[in-house]
Amino acid sequence: MPASEKRLALNEALFRETNERVEDRVRLFVGGEEQFGVICECAGLDCRERITITKDEYELVRSDPAQFVMKPGHTIVDVDEIVARNERFEIVRKRGVAAEVAEFLGEDAPEDAAPSV
């Protein structure tokens, strides 16, 4: 397995986890607000771009553990398939090893277990 694909998937999963915690906080503090901000979930560790997203859009992204929300142009053609886009963001689904890692990390797996990729 290419280490670079695994690293990319791990980076993106880190941003997804951060956004899920943000979403939990948003629910506590803004309740009925329609939109909130999340961090771009691309593989770039130095990317701090923000995305405005609705709760319904965010739930659509989270309906598949291999999906991530990114700013347009932040996708990696070899591992990302764009499944939806608008002027604010793209929803991408990982392919190959990156998808396997993302799906594993999206499950409630024991922390000491390793993906079989």
C-alpha positions in Angstrom: 0.0 0.0 0.0 1.4 3.4 -0.9 2.3 5.2 2.3 1.3 8.5 0.6 -2.3 7.4 0.1 -2.6 6.3 3.7 -1.1 9.6 4.9 -3.5 11.6 2.8 -6.5 9.6 4.1 -5.3 10.1 7.7 -4.9 13.8 7.2 -8.4 14.1 5.8 -9.9 12.0 8.6 -8.2 14.3 11.1 -10.0 17.3 9.6 -13.3 15.4 9.4 -13.0 14.6 13.2 -12.4 18.2 13.9 -15.4 19.2 11.9 -17.6 16.7 13.7 -16.6 18.2 17.0 -17.4 21.7 15.6 -20.8 20.4 14.5 -21.5 19.1 18.0 -20.6 22.6 19.4 -22.7 24.3 16.8 -25.8 22.3 17.7 -25.3 23.4 21.4 -24.8 27.1 20.7 -26.7 28.0 17.5 -29.4 25.4 17.6 -31.7 26.3 14.7 -29.2 28.2 12.6 -29.3 26.9 9.0 -25.5 27.3 8.2 -22.3 26.9 10.0 -18.6 26.9 9.1 -16.3 23.9 8.8 -12.7 23.4 7.9 -11.8 22.2 4.4 -11.2 18.4 4.7 -8.5 18.2 2.0 -5.2 16.4 2.6 -3.2 19.6 3.0 -2.1 20.0 6.6 -1.6 23.7 6.1 -5.0 24.3 4.6 -7.2 26.3 7.0 -9.9 27.4 4.5 -13.4 27.6 5.8 -16.6 26.3 4.1 -20.1 27.4 4.9 -22.4 24.5 4.9 -26.0 23.7 5.9 -26.9 20.9 8.3 -28.6 19.0 5.5 -25.5 19.3 3.2 -23.2 18.2 6.1 -25.4 15.2 6.8 -25.2 14.2 3.1 -21.4 14.3 3.3 -21.4 12.2 6.5 -23.8 9.6 5.1 -20.8 7.8 3.6 -17.6 7.5 5.7 -15.5 7.7 2.5 -16.9 11.2 1.7 -15.3 14.5 2.5 -16.1 18.2 2.0 -13.5 20.3 0.3 -13.0 23.7 -1.2 -13.1 23.6 -5.0 -9.7 22.8 -6.5 -8.4 20.9 -3.4 -9.1 17.4 -4.7 -6.5 14.9 -5.6 -7.4 13.4 -8.9 -5.8 10.0 -8.2 -7.9 9.3 -5.0 -10.9 11.7 -5.1 -14.1 11.3 -7.1 -16.3 14.4 -7.0 -19.8 13.3 -6.3 -21.4 16.8 -5.8 -20.3 20.4 -6.1 -21.5 23.9 -5.8 -19.9 27.3 -5.6 -18.9 26.8 -1.9 -17.6 23.3 -1.8 -17.1 19.9 -3.4 -18.2 16.6 -1.9 -15.6 13.9 -2.8 -15.6 10.2 -2.3 -12.2 8.5 -1.8 -11.1 5.6 -4.0 -8.8 2.7 -3.4 -6.7 2.5 -0.3 -7.8 6.0 0.7 -11.4 4.9 0.7 -10.5 1.8 2.8 -8.7 3.9 5.4 -11.5 6.5 5.5 -14.2 3.8 5.9 -12.2 2.1 8.7 -11.6 5.4 10.5 -15.3 6.3 10.0 -16.4 3.2 11.9 -16.4 2.8 15.7 -13.3 0.5 15.6 -11.0 -0.1 18.6 -8.2 2.4 18.6 -5.5 -0.4 18.6 -7.0 -2.2 15.5 -5.4 -1.6 12.1 -7.1 -1.4 8.7 -6.5 -4.5 6.6 -5.2 -2.5 3.6 
